[in-house]
């Protein structure tokens, strides 16, 4: 791929530089020819003046000029008399035309190194219509053609040097650009080689598409790995769901049998152990419920699912505060709602927002402690609806804040109960609906659980607050 890329760039650069060199070469030849013609016109004018003022010295001056420059000189008087003829072919068609009509001859075509036709300059003696006679200069072009050849050779050398420099730079830059691609291709090949045979066969069939082979190979490999990862993730979620369902049935049967044994050992010294066993069974049941809820939450990230109506965050928050009011009273805590706006429409479904609020309120009621206060706030900021649950409880240590949304993590100060899955599930639900989820320390103590959710557009469908319970 590197060779093809460098070759393509070099050929393109060669074409561009060749076009520039041709244009510059033509301009060099035209400029040098124009300068030569102007000099010879001046010489012809000088001989015309000399023929009119000092005819006696014309031959000597023309001979000296011809020996010095190699140019031929022909001077014809008005009556047709040849005043001077030094190395000029009077049989040439251009010379005959100039002598016969007494008109100007000025070359219009530039000289090239391979030019062989003679070049003439003719100037009438005097100013028309009083002009009489004509001066013809047979221009020696060998020196000029040699000079043009030298300039062209220099131009070719410069162009070739520029091409070599460009080729070297293209080689270095292409290597720098393609090195990560090559390394990634090797890593993807090594990874896809571990896939089952049917995936490898499908991978080879994709190579019939058009495009650079290496890029197509990389694209197919990435697509294959992506599909494999998606299948593995789906299999993992399904395994969690199946495991949770499979374990819940024996746990439920065990709980029923333990409840049947409770009256028989109520007065026995094993009653405390029995209560502990029942608590562990309940904890395992809650843990499996959490695993199942987490797997279901992750499985709901289907991008092709039909759109669901949003809701009014203020109405949902009011409903959840009312639902949790008795639980906070039993925990000797105060729960209040403080909406900063009258309504806050969000694209998140009411059931999802209610589940996020239930997680935050459950954590506050369970861990904040007696005599504390929890406040639910709803606000509209830019294009987001911000719902926060803040308590004045004991909080957690600073090094544990960032780990609260990690599965199965429970703070060092957390009491009994809980599975460590509530906050991760809430964070997953918020992310699936385009939102953000934060857990921060409150001042001077306590926690703030914040969900920043996308605000609904003016014409987006939203769920009225009164329909919340029905939809849930």
C-alpha positions in Angstrom: 0.0 0.0 0.0 2.9 2.3 0.8 4.4 1.7 -2.7 1.1 2.4 -4.4 0.5 5.5 -2.4 4.0 6.9 -3.0 3.8 6.0 -6.7 0.5 7.8 -7.2 1.7 10.9 -5.4 4.9 10.9 -7.3 3.2 10.5 -10.7 0.8 13.3 -9.8 3.7 15.6 -8.7 5.6 14.7 -11.9 2.7 15.7 -14.1 2.3 19.0 -12.3 6.0 19.8 -12.2 6.3 18.8 -15.9 3.5 21.2 -16.9 5.2 24.0 -14.9 8.6 23.2 -16.4 7.1 23.3 -20.0 5.6 26.7 -19.3 8.7 28.1 -17.8 10.8 26.6 -20.7 8.6 28.2 -23.3 8.8 31.6 -21.5 12.6 31.3 -21.3 12.8 30.7 -25.1 10.3 33.4 -25.9 12.1 36.0 -23.7 15.5 35.2 -25.0 14.3 35.3 -28.7 12.5 38.6 -28.1 15.7 40.1 -26.6 17.7 38.9 -29.6 15.2 40.3 -32.1 15.2 43.7 -30.4 19.0 43.9 -30.5 19.0 43.0 -34.2 16.3 45.7 -35.0 18.6 48.3 -33.3 21.5 47.1 -35.5 19.4 47.3 -38.6 18.3 50.9 -37.7 22.0 51.8 -37.1 23.0 50.5 -40.6 20.0 52.3 -42.1 21.2 55.6 -40.6 24.8 54.9 -41.7 23.6 54.1 -45.3 21.8 57.4 -45.5 24.6 59.6 -43.9 27.9 57.9 -44.7 27.6 55.3 -47.5 31.4 55.1 -47.9 32.0 53.5 -44.6 29.0 51.2 -44.8 30.8 48.1 -46.2 33.7 48.3 -43.7 31.3 48.7 -40.7 29.1 45.9 -41.9 32.1 43.6 -42.5 33.4 44.3 -39.0 30.0 43.8 -37.5 29.6 40.4 -39.3 33.0 39.2 -38.3 32.2 40.1 -34.7 28.7 38.8 -34.4 28.3 36.2 -37.2 25.2 38.0 -38.6 24.7 38.8 -42.3 24.0 42.3 -43.5 22.2 43.3 -46.7 21.5 47.0 -47.6 19.5 47.8 -50.7 19.2 51.4 -51.8 15.9 53.0 -53.0 16.7 52.5 -56.6 17.4 48.8 -56.0 21.2 49.2 -55.9 23.0 46.7 -53.5 25.0 48.9 -51.2 26.2 46.1 -49.0 25.8 42.3 -49.1 27.6 40.2 -46.5 26.5 36.6 -46.0 22.8 37.1 -46.8 20.9 34.7 -49.1 19.0 37.0 -51.4 17.2 34.0 -52.8 15.3 33.4 -49.6 11.6 34.1 -49.9 11.6 36.4 -46.8 14.5 38.4 -48.2 12.9 38.8 -51.6 9.7 40.0 -50.1 11.5 42.6 -47.9 13.6 43.8 -50.8 10.7 44.0 -53.2 8.2 45.8 -50.9 10.6 47.5 -48.6 8.6 46.4 -45.5 9.5 45.3 -42.0 10.4 41.7 -41.1 10.1 40.9 -37.4 10.2 37.2 -36.3 7.1 36.1 -34.3 8.1 32.5 -33.4 10.5 31.8 -30.5 13.8 30.0 -31.0 14.1 26.4 -29.8 17.3 24.3 -29.5 16.2 22.3 -32.6 15.3 25.3 -34.8 17.0 25.2 -38.2 15.2 27.8 -40.4 17.0 31.1 -40.9 15.8 34.2 -39.0 15.7 37.6 -40.6 15.1 41.2 -39.4 14.3 43.9 -42.1 14.0 47.6 -41.5 13.2 50.3 -44.2 15.7 53.1 -44.6 14.0 56.2 -43.5 10.4 56.7 -42.5 7.5 55.8 -44.8 6.3 57.2 -47.1 9.7 58.8 -47.7 11.5 55.5 -47.0 14.0 54.4 -49.6 15.7 51.1 -49.5 15.8 48.4 -46.9 18.3 46.8 -44.4 18.1 43.1 -43.8 19.9 41.3 -41.0 20.5 37.5 -41.2 20.5 36.6 -37.6 23.0 34.0 -36.3 21.0 32.0 -33.8 23.5 29.3 -32.8 24.7 31.1 -29.6 21.1 31.9 -28.6 20.0 28.4 -29.1 22.9 27.1 -27.1 22.0 29.5 -24.3 18.3 28.3 -24.4 19.5 24.7 -24.3 21.7 25.4 -21.2 18.7 27.1 -19.5 16.5 24.2 -20.3 19.1 21.7 -18.9 19.2 23.7 -15.7 15.4 23.7 -15.6 15.3 19.9 -16.1 17.9 19.4 -13.3 15.9 21.6 -10.9 12.6 19.8 -11.8 14.3 16.4 -11.3 15.8 17.5 -8.0 12.4 18.7 -6.8 10.8 15.4 -7.8 13.4 13.4 -5.9 12.9 15.6 -2.8 9.1 15.2 -3.1 9.5 11.5 -3.6 11.6 11.3 -0.4 9.1 13.4 1.5 6.2 11.3 0.2 8.0 8.1 1.3 8.6 9.4 4.8 5.1 11.0 5.2 3.4 7.9 3.8 5.3 5.7 6.2 4.4 7.9 9.1 0.7 7.9 8.1 0.4 4.2 7.3 2.5 2.9 10.2 -0.5 3.0 12.7 -2.7 1.5 10.0 -0.3 -1.4 9.5 0.0 -2.0 13.2 -3.8 -1.9 13.6 -4.2 -4.3 10.6 -1.8 -6.8 12.3 -3.6 -6.6 15.6 -7.0 -7.0 13.9 -5.7 -10.0 11.9 -4.3 -11.6 15.1 -7.7 -11.0 16.8 -9.8 -12.2 13.9 -7.7 -15.4 13.6 -9.1 -16.5 16.9 -12.7 -16.3 15.7 -14.7 -19.3 14.7 -14.3 -20.6 11.1 -17.8 -19.4 9.9 -16.9 -15.8 10.8 -13.5 -16.1 9.0 -15.3 -17.4 5.9 -17.7 -14.5 6.0 -14.8 -12.2 6.5 -13.1 -13.4 3.3 -16.3 -13.0 1.3 -16.4 -9.3 2.1 -13.0 -8.7 0.4 -14.8 -8.6 -3.0 -15.7 -4.9 -2.4 -13.8 -2.2 -4.2 -11.1 -0.1 -2.6 -7.5 -0.4 -1.4 -6.9 -4.1 -0.4 -5.3 -3.1 2.9 -8.0 -0.7 3.9 -10.7 -3.1 2.9 -9.0 -5.8 4.9 -8.9 -3.5 7.9 -12.5 -2.5 7.5 -13.6 -6.1 7.2 -11.5 -7.1 10.2 -12.9 -4.3 12.3 -16.5 -5.1 11.2 -15.9 -8.8 12.1 -14.5 -8.0 15.5 -17.3 -5.5 16.2 -19.9 -8.1 15.4 -18.1 -10.7 17.5 -17.9 -8.2 20.5 -21.6 -7.4 20.1 -22.5 -11.1 20.0 -20.4 -11.7 23.1 -21.9 -8.8 24.9 -25.4 -10.1 24.1 -24.4 -13.6 25.2 -23.1 -12.2 28.4 -26.3 -10.3 29.1 -28.3 -13.4 28.3 -26.1 -15.5 30.6 -26.7 -13.0 33.4 -30.4 -13.1 32.8 -30.5 -16.9 32.6 -28.4 -17.3 35.7 -30.5 -14.8 37.6 -33.7 -16.6 36.6 -32.2 -20.0 37.3 -31.0 -19.1 40.8 -34.1 -17.2 41.8 -36.3 -20.4 41.7 -34.2 -22.4 44.2 -33.8 -19.4 46.4 -37.5 -18.8 46.4 -38.0 -22.5 47.3 -35.4 -22.2 50.1 -37.1 -19.1 51.5 -40.5 -20.9 51.6 -39.0 -23.8 53.5 -37.2 -21.5 55.9 -40.5 -19.7 56.6 -42.1 -23.1 57.2 -39.4 -23.9 59.8 -39.6 -20.6 61.6 -42.4 -21.6 64.0 -40.7 -24.8 64.9 -37.4 -23.1 66.1 -38.7 -19.8 67.4 -37.8 -20.7 71.0 -34.7 -22.6 70.2 -31.2 -21.2 70.6 -30.8 -21.5 66.8 -33.4 -18.8 66.3 -30.6 -16.1 65.8 -28.8 -18.3 63.2 -32.1 -18.9 61.5 -32.8 -15.2 61.2 -29.3 -14.6 59.8 -29.8 -17.4 57.2 -33.1 -15.8 56.2 -31.4 -12.4 55.9 -28.7 -13.9 53.7 -31.3 -15.5 51.5 -33.1 -12.1 51.1 -29.8 -10.5 50.3 -29.0 -13.0 47.6 -32.5 -12.6 46.2 -32.0 -8.8 46.0 -28.6 -9.3 44.4 -30.1 -11.5 41.7 -32.9 -9.0 41.1 -30.3 -6.3 40.7 -28.3 -8.4 38.2 -31.4 -9.0 36.2 -32.4 -5.3 36.3 -28.8 -4.4 35.2 -28.9 -6.9 32.3 -32.3 -5.7 31.2 -31.1 -2.0 31.4 -28.1 -2.7 29.1 -30.2 -4.7 26.7 -32.5 -1.7 26.1 -29.9 0.2 24.1 -31.4 -0.7 20.8 -30.9 2.3 18.5 -33.6 1.1 16.1 -36.3 1.0 18.8 -39.3 3.2 18.1 -39.3 6.6 19.8 -41.0 6.8 23.2 -42.8 9.9 24.5 -40.9 12.0 27.0 -42.3 13.4 30.2 -42.5 16.4 32.5 -39.6 16.0 35.0 -41.3 18.1 37.6 -44.4 15.9 37.6 -42.4 12.7 37.8 -40.3 14.1 40.7 -43.5 15.1 42.5 -44.9 11.6 42.1 -41.8 9.9 43.4 -41.5 12.3 46.4 -45.0 11.4 47.3 -44.4 7.7 46.9 -41.3 7.8 49.1 -42.7 10.1 51.8 -43.7 7.3 54.2 -40.4 5.5 53.8 -38.5 8.7 54.8 -40.8 9.2 57.7 -40.1 5.7 59.0 -36.4 6.4 58.6 -36.8 9.6 60.7 -35.8 11.8 57.7 -37.3 14.7 55.9 -38.0 14.6 52.1 -38.9 17.8 50.2 -39.3 18.7 46.5 -37.9 22.0 45.3 -38.6 22.6 41.6 -36.9 25.7 40.2 -39.2 25.7 37.1 -42.9 25.1 36.7 -42.3 22.4 34.1 -39.3 20.7 32.5 -40.0 18.6 29.5 -37.4 15.9 28.7 -37.1 13.2 26.1 -36.5 10.5 28.7 -39.6 8.3 29.3 -41.3 8.7 32.6 -40.6 5.2 33.7 -36.9 5.6 33.2 -36.8 8.9 35.1 -38.8 7.4 37.9 -36.4 4.4 38.1 -33.4 6.8 38.3 -35.1 8.8 41.1 -36.1 5.6 42.9 -32.4 4.6 43.0 -31.3 7.9 44.4 -34.1 8.2 46.9 -33.6 4.6 48.0 -29.9 5.2 48.7 -30.7 8.4 50.7 -33.4 6.6 52.8 -31.1 3.7 53.5 -27.7 5.3 54.1 -28.1 9.0 54.9 -29.0 8.4 58.6 -31.7 9.6 61.0 -32.4 13.3 61.4 -31.1 14.1 57.9 -32.8 15.9 55.1 -33.2 14.9 51.4 -34.1 17.5 48.7 -35.2 16.8 45.2 -34.6 19.7 42.7 -35.6 20.1 39.1 -34.1 22.7 36.8 -33.8 23.6 33.2 -30.2 24.5 32.0 -29.6 25.3 28.3 -30.7 22.2 26.4 -30.8 19.9 29.5 -33.2 19.0 32.3 -31.2 18.6 35.5 -32.8 16.4 38.3 -30.8 16.2 41.5 -31.3 14.4 44.9 -29.2 15.9 47.7 -29.0 14.7 51.3 -27.3 15.9 54.4 -26.1 12.4 55.5 -22.7 11.1 56.3 -21.7 10.8 52.7 -18.7 8.8 51.5 -15.0 9.3 51.5 -13.5 11.3 48.6 -11.6 8.3 47.2 -14.9 6.3 46.9 -16.9 8.9 45.0 -15.8 7.9 41.6 -16.4 4.2 42.3 -20.0 4.5 43.4 -21.2 3.8 39.8 -19.1 0.6 39.6 -21.0 -2.6 39.8 -21.1 -4.3 43.2 -19.1 -1.5 44.9 -20.4 -0.4 48.3 -18.9 2.3 50.4 -17.1 1.5 53.6 -19.7 3.3 55.7 -22.6 1.6 54.0 -24.8 -0.4 56.4 -26.4 -3.8 55.7 -28.6 -4.3 52.7 -28.1 -3.2 49.1 -26.3 -5.0 46.3 -24.1 -2.2 44.8 -26.1 -2.3 41.5 -28.6 0.6 41.9 -26.3 3.5 40.9 -24.7 1.6 38.0 -28.2 0.8 36.7 -29.2 4.4 37.0 -26.1 5.6 35.2 -26.7 3.1 32.4 -30.3 4.2 32.0 -29.2 7.9 31.8 -26.5 7.2 29.2 -28.8 5.1 27.0 -31.1 8.1 26.7 -28.4 10.6 25.9 -28.0 11.9 29.5 -25.3 12.2 32.1 -25.2 10.8 35.6 -23.0 12.2 38.4 -22.5 11.4 42.1 -20.7 14.2 44.0 -20.1 15.1 47.6 -22.4 17.7 49.2 -21.2 20.5 51.4 -20.6 20.3 54.3 -21.5 16.6 54.1 -23.8 14.3 52.3 -24.2 13.2 48.6 -25.7 14.8 45.5 -26.9 12.4 42.8 -27.5 14.3 39.6 -29.0 13.3 36.3 -28.6 15.7 33.3 -31.1 14.6 30.7 -31.9 16.0 27.2 -34.6 18.6 27.1 -37.5 18.0 24.7 -38.1 20.2 21.7 -41.3 22.3 21.6 -43.0 19.8 19.2 -41.8 16.6 20.9 -44.5 14.4 22.5 -44.3 14.2 26.3 -46.2 12.3 28.8 -48.5 14.3 31.1 -47.7 14.0 34.8 -51.1 12.5 35.5 -50.4 9.5 33.3 -47.2 8.5 35.1 -48.6 5.7 37.2 -50.7 4.3 34.3 -47.6 4.1 32.1 -45.5 2.5 34.8 
